[in-house]
Protein backbone atom coordinates (compact mmCIF):
# COMPACT_ATOMS: atom_id res chain seq x y z
CA UNK A 1 0.00 0.00 0.00
CA UNK A 2 1.34 3.41 -0.94
CA UNK A 3 0.99 6.19 1.62
CA UNK A 4 0.74 9.70 0.28
CA UNK A 5 3.01 12.30 1.83
CA UNK A 6 -0.03 14.26 3.02
CA UNK A 7 -1.16 11.31 5.18
CA UNK A 8 2.35 10.59 6.47
CA UNK A 9 3.57 12.97 9.20
CA UNK A 10 7.21 12.09 8.48
CA UNK A 11 6.97 12.88 4.80
CA UNK A 12 4.41 15.70 4.98
CA UNK A 13 7.36 17.95 4.30
CA UNK A 14 9.50 16.20 1.71
CA UNK A 15 13.11 15.36 2.55
CA UNK A 16 15.75 17.70 1.21
CA UNK A 17 17.58 16.91 -1.99
CA UNK A 18 20.76 14.89 -1.33
CA UNK A 19 23.08 17.85 -2.00
CA UNK A 20 21.10 20.08 0.36
CA UNK A 21 21.04 17.36 3.02
CA UNK A 22 24.81 16.85 2.70
CA UNK A 23 25.42 20.60 3.11
CA UNK A 24 23.16 20.73 6.17
CA UNK A 25 24.74 17.75 7.93
CA UNK A 26 28.27 18.92 7.05
CA UNK A 27 27.44 22.28 8.61
CA UNK A 28 26.10 20.56 11.73
CA UNK A 29 29.43 18.78 12.21
CA UNK A 30 31.21 22.14 12.00
CA UNK A 31 29.33 23.24 15.12
CA UNK A 32 29.03 20.03 17.15
CA UNK A 33 31.26 17.33 18.61
CA UNK A 34 30.18 13.96 19.96
CA UNK A 35 31.02 12.89 23.53
CA UNK A 36 32.79 9.75 22.28
CA UNK A 37 34.88 11.74 19.79
CA UNK A 38 35.92 14.24 22.47
CA UNK A 39 36.85 11.39 24.82
CA UNK A 40 38.86 9.61 22.12
CA UNK A 41 40.77 12.78 21.24
CA UNK A 42 41.54 13.50 24.90
CA UNK A 43 42.66 9.88 25.49
CA UNK A 44 45.07 9.87 22.53
CA UNK A 45 48.70 10.61 23.17
CA UNK A 46 49.63 14.24 22.70
CA UNK A 47 47.73 17.46 22.39
CA UNK A 48 44.11 16.96 21.26
CA UNK A 49 44.20 20.33 19.48
CA UNK A 50 41.33 21.86 21.46
CA UNK A 51 40.41 23.00 24.96
CA UNK A 52 37.33 21.74 26.80
CA UNK A 53 35.22 24.32 28.64
CA UNK A 54 32.65 23.52 31.34
CA UNK A 55 30.17 26.40 31.36
CA UNK A 56 28.22 25.30 34.47
CA UNK A 57 28.11 26.74 37.98
CA UNK A 58 30.75 26.01 40.62
CA UNK A 59 28.33 23.72 42.44
CA UNK A 60 27.81 21.70 39.26
CA UNK A 61 31.55 21.64 38.53
CA UNK A 62 32.17 20.26 42.03
CA UNK A 63 29.67 17.43 41.42
CA UNK A 64 31.74 16.30 38.46
CA UNK A 65 33.53 17.52 35.36
CA UNK A 66 35.66 16.27 32.50
CA UNK A 67 39.31 15.87 33.56
CA UNK A 68 41.38 18.73 32.18
CA UNK A 69 38.38 20.93 31.42
CA UNK A 70 38.52 24.66 32.05
CA UNK A 71 35.79 25.85 34.39
CA UNK A 72 34.28 29.10 33.13
CA UNK A 73 30.60 29.77 33.77
CA UNK A 74 28.92 31.41 30.80
CA UNK A 75 28.27 34.71 32.58
CA UNK A 76 32.01 35.12 33.26
CA UNK A 77 33.23 34.42 29.72
CA UNK A 78 33.48 38.07 28.59
CA UNK A 79 35.72 39.06 31.49
CA UNK A 80 37.79 35.87 31.97
CA UNK A 81 38.10 34.02 28.65
CA UNK A 82 41.25 35.84 27.53
CA UNK A 83 43.04 34.85 30.77
CA UNK A 84 42.01 31.19 30.63
CA UNK A 85 41.87 30.30 26.92
CA UNK A 86 44.26 30.64 24.00
CA UNK A 87 42.39 32.34 21.16
CA UNK A 88 44.32 30.21 18.64
CA UNK A 89 43.06 26.91 20.12
CA UNK A 90 39.53 25.74 19.31
CA UNK A 91 37.22 25.33 22.31
CA UNK A 92 34.65 22.58 22.90
CA UNK A 93 31.93 23.70 25.31
CA UNK A 94 29.65 21.56 27.46
CA UNK A 95 27.01 21.94 30.15
CA UNK A 96 24.75 19.43 31.94
CA UNK A 97 23.14 17.64 29.02
CA UNK A 98 20.63 17.72 26.20
CA UNK A 99 18.07 19.61 28.28
CA UNK A 100 20.48 22.47 28.97
CA UNK A 101 21.49 25.17 26.51
CA UNK A 102 24.36 26.50 28.62
CA UNK A 103 26.96 25.09 26.23
CA UNK A 104 25.21 26.83 23.34
CA UNK A 105 25.21 30.15 25.20
CA UNK A 106 28.88 29.66 26.11
CA UNK A 107 29.76 28.82 22.51
CA UNK A 108 27.97 31.95 21.33
CA UNK A 109 29.80 34.13 23.88
CA UNK A 110 33.15 32.67 22.85
CA UNK A 111 32.43 33.02 19.12
CA UNK A 112 31.49 36.66 19.66
CA UNK A 113 34.91 37.13 21.30
CA UNK A 114 36.66 35.61 18.27
CA UNK A 115 37.19 32.01 19.42
CA UNK A 116 36.65 29.00 17.17
CA UNK A 117 34.19 26.83 19.03
CA UNK A 118 32.12 23.63 18.96
CA UNK A 119 29.45 22.39 21.33
CA UNK A 120 29.74 18.88 22.78
CA UNK A 121 26.41 17.13 22.23
CA UNK A 122 25.06 15.34 25.29
CA UNK A 123 27.05 17.39 27.78
CA UNK A 124 28.31 16.05 31.09
CA UNK A 125 25.29 13.76 31.42
CA UNK A 126 26.27 11.71 28.38
CA UNK A 127 29.96 11.85 29.30
CA UNK A 128 29.07 10.01 32.51
CA UNK A 129 26.44 7.78 30.87
CA UNK A 130 28.98 6.57 28.32
CA UNK A 131 31.27 5.52 31.17
CA UNK A 132 34.07 8.05 30.75
CA UNK A 133 36.16 9.11 33.72
CA UNK A 134 35.25 12.35 35.48
CA UNK A 135 36.58 14.38 38.40
CA UNK A 136 34.80 15.57 41.54
CA UNK A 137 36.05 17.44 44.58
CA UNK A 138 36.76 13.95 45.99
CA UNK A 139 38.91 12.78 43.06
CA UNK A 140 38.45 10.80 39.86
CA UNK A 141 35.53 8.44 39.29
CA UNK A 142 33.54 6.72 36.56
CA UNK A 143 30.34 4.76 36.27
CA UNK A 144 29.53 1.72 34.21
CA UNK A 145 28.32 2.72 30.74
CA UNK A 146 24.57 2.93 30.26
CA UNK A 147 23.78 0.23 27.66
CA UNK A 148 21.22 2.55 26.05
CA UNK A 149 23.83 5.20 25.30
CA UNK A 150 27.04 3.19 25.00
CA UNK A 151 26.19 -0.34 23.83
CA UNK A 152 29.77 -0.93 22.68
CA UNK A 153 32.95 -0.08 24.52
CA UNK A 154 34.10 3.46 23.84
CA UNK A 155 30.83 5.11 22.97
CA UNK A 156 27.76 4.87 20.82
CA UNK A 157 29.35 2.83 18.05
CA UNK A 158 28.18 5.37 15.50
Residue pairs with C-beta under 8 A, 6 or more apart in sequence:
3 11
5 11
5 12
5 14
6 12
15 21
16 24
30 118
31 107
31 118
31 119
32 118
32 119
32 120
32 121
33 92
33 118
33 119
33 120
33 121
34 120
34 121
34 122
34 155
34 156
34 158
35 120
35 121
35 122
35 126
35 127
35 130
35 132
35 155
36 130
36 150
36 154
36 155
36 156
36 158
37 155
38 52
38 66
38 92
38 120
38 127
39 127
39 130
39 132
39 154
39 155
40 154
40 155
41 48
41 49
41 50
42 48
42 52
42 66
42 67
42 68
49 89
49 90
50 89
50 90
50 91
50 92
50 118
51 70
51 85
51 86
51 89
51 90
51 91
51 92
52 66
52 68
52 69
52 70
52 91
52 92
52 94
52 120
53 69
53 70
53 72
53 85
53 91
53 92
53 93
53 94
53 106
53 110
54 60
54 61
54 65
54 66
54 69
54 70
54 71
54 72
54 94
54 95
54 124
55 72
55 73
55 74
55 77
55 93
55 94
55 95
55 102
55 103
55 105
55 106
56 65
56 71
56 73
56 95
56 96
56 102
56 124
57 73
58 71
58 73
60 96
60 124
61 71
62 136
62 137
63 136
64 124
64 128
64 134
64 135
64 136
64 141
65 71
65 124
65 134
65 135
65 136
66 94
66 124
66 127
66 132
66 134
66 135
67 133
67 134
67 135
67 140
69 94
70 84
70 85
72 80
72 81
72 84
72 85
72 106
74 102
74 105
74 106
74 109
77 106
77 109
77 110
77 113
78 109
78 113
81 109
81 110
81 113
81 115
82 113
85 91
85 110
85 115
87 113
87 114
87 115
90 115
90 116
90 117
90 118
91 107
91 110
91 115
91 116
91 117
91 118
92 117
92 118
92 119
92 120
93 103
93 104
93 106
93 107
93 110
93 117
93 118
93 119
93 120
94 103
94 119
94 120
94 123
94 124
94 127
95 101
95 102
95 103
95 106
95 123
95 124
96 102
96 123
96 124
96 125
97 122
97 123
97 124
97 125
97 126
98 121
98 122
98 123
98 125
98 126
100 123
103 119
103 120
103 123
104 119
107 117
107 118
107 119
110 117
111 117
120 127
122 129
122 130
122 149
124 134
126 149
127 134
128 134
128 142
128 143
129 143
129 145
129 146
129 149
129 150
130 145
130 146
130 149
130 150
130 155
130 156
131 142
131 143
131 144
131 145
131 146
131 150
132 142
133 140
133 141
133 142
134 140
134 141
134 142
135 141
145 153
149 156
150 156
151 157
